[in-house]
Every structure is written in C-alpha cells, then in structure tokens.
Amino acid sequence: MQGTIKDFDEASKDGSLMTDDRTEVAIDAASGTDYRMLRIGQRVRFEVAEVDGRSVARSLRLVTFEG
C-alpha cells in the first residue's frame, strides 16, 4: 500500500499518513523501522496491521521516482 506522510514528530516518532484512498492511518513507531527521515508530504510504501483494534502503518519505505 502507498500513501503520503500527513504529520510526524521526530522526537516522539508519532505521526500519521494518508493512504491513496484518503484514509488516515497512524504510524506504528514500535515496529522497529527507522523513521528519522520522514517529512510531511513524502510518499511511502507500507503495510497495515491491526494493533489494539486500530489500523497502523508498519514497515515504511520511502517511494522514489526514477527518471
């Protein structure tokens, strides 16, 4: 699945993203992915998991465009 970073706090690793179908999903900072480089508006590829009854994004990877 792909989406765009909506908000992200580097200090707390809390944030959310907007999927391509306009659904907001929380970023799961506990999943172990290194999130130091996330910026608002960046495109990411991710997996969705259910945690405590809510959907969270895991295994985020930046989407790059080759030209």
Number of C-alpha atoms within 10 A of each C-alpha: 11 17 24 21 21 18 17 19 14 13 7 8 16 15 19 20 25 19 20 11 8 10 9 18 19 20 24 21 17 9 12 10 12 12 17 11 8 20 15 14 13 15 22 20 17 19 13 17 13 9 10 7 7 10 16 21 25 19 17 23 16 15 14 10 6 4 3
